[in-house]
Amino acid sequence: MGRKNLRIALAELCKTGKKTANIAKIDKPASVCKTVERFIETGESENHPRNGRPTTLFTPENIQKSLGQIQCNPQLTICKMAREDRDK
């Protein structure tokens, strides 16, 4: 059973009124407690959104730009492409 399915199963057990101590026999007690607390707070078993800066490297614009550079000069290396971008 995958982690996501396990979280869903733990949330369902919580909905039915099972005590956390009984649910903890299924998985690690710390994992069960976190999952049950998250379910009680938010009403769902999904993870919280991640903090921090979003990734900007693999945006559609950057991919198209890189493909264009490669099509213009197929012998261009990644290091040379990065150097050209940095020097601009």
C-alpha positions as CSV (number, residue, x, y, z in Angstrom):
1,M,0.0,0.0,0.0
2,G,1.4,3.4,-1.0
3,R,1.9,6.2,1.5
4,K,-1.0,8.2,0.0
5,N,-3.4,5.3,0.2
6,L,-2.2,4.7,3.8
7,R,-3.0,8.3,4.7
8,I,-6.5,8.0,3.2
9,A,-7.1,4.7,5.1
10,L,-5.9,6.4,8.3
11,A,-8.3,9.3,7.7
12,E,-11.2,7.0,7.1
13,L,-10.5,5.1,10.3
14,C,-10.4,8.5,12.1
15,K,-13.8,9.4,10.5
16,T,-15.3,6.1,11.9
17,G,-14.4,7.1,15.4
18,K,-11.4,4.8,16.0
19,K,-9.0,6.1,18.6
20,T,-5.5,7.2,17.5
21,A,-3.9,4.6,19.8
22,N,-5.8,1.8,17.9
23,I,-4.9,3.3,14.5
24,A,-1.3,3.5,15.6
25,K,-1.0,-0.2,15.5
26,I,-1.2,0.0,11.6
27,D,1.8,2.3,11.1
28,K,4.4,4.2,13.1
29,P,2.6,6.1,15.9
30,A,4.3,9.4,15.0
31,S,3.0,9.1,11.4
32,V,-0.4,8.2,12.5
33,C,-0.6,11.1,15.0
34,K,0.5,13.6,12.3
35,T,-1.9,12.2,9.8
36,V,-4.8,12.2,12.2
37,E,-4.0,15.8,13.4
38,R,-3.8,17.0,9.8
39,F,-7.1,15.3,9.0
40,I,-8.8,16.9,12.0
41,E,-7.4,20.4,11.2
42,T,-8.1,20.4,7.5
43,G,-10.6,17.7,6.8
44,E,-8.4,16.0,4.3
45,S,-5.4,13.7,4.2
46,E,-3.2,15.6,1.7
47,N,0.1,17.1,2.7
48,H,0.4,20.8,3.5
49,P,1.7,22.9,0.6
50,R,5.5,23.2,0.5
51,N,7.3,26.4,1.7
52,G,10.0,28.2,-0.2
53,R,10.6,29.6,-3.6
54,P,8.9,27.8,-6.5
55,T,11.1,26.2,-9.1
56,T,11.7,28.5,-12.1
57,L,14.2,26.4,-14.0
58,F,11.8,24.2,-16.0
59,T,9.2,26.8,-17.0
60,P,7.7,26.4,-20.5
61,E,9.5,29.7,-21.5
62,N,12.9,28.4,-20.4
63,I,12.4,25.1,-22.1
64,Q,11.4,26.8,-25.4
65,K,14.4,29.2,-25.1
66,S,16.8,26.3,-24.6
67,L,15.3,24.3,-27.5
68,G,15.7,27.4,-29.7
69,Q,19.3,27.8,-28.8
70,I,20.0,24.1,-29.4
71,Q,18.3,24.2,-32.8
72,C,20.3,27.2,-33.8
73,N,23.6,25.6,-32.7
74,P,23.3,21.8,-32.0
75,Q,27.0,21.7,-30.7
76,L,26.3,24.2,-27.9
77,T,26.9,22.7,-24.5
78,I,24.9,23.4,-21.4
79,C,27.9,25.1,-19.8
80,K,28.2,27.4,-22.8
81,M,24.5,28.1,-22.8
82,A,24.7,29.0,-19.1
83,R,27.7,31.2,-19.6
84,E,26.0,33.1,-22.5
85,D,22.9,33.7,-20.3
86,R,25.0,34.9,-17.4
87,D,27.0,37.3,-19.6
88,K,23.9,38.9,-21.0
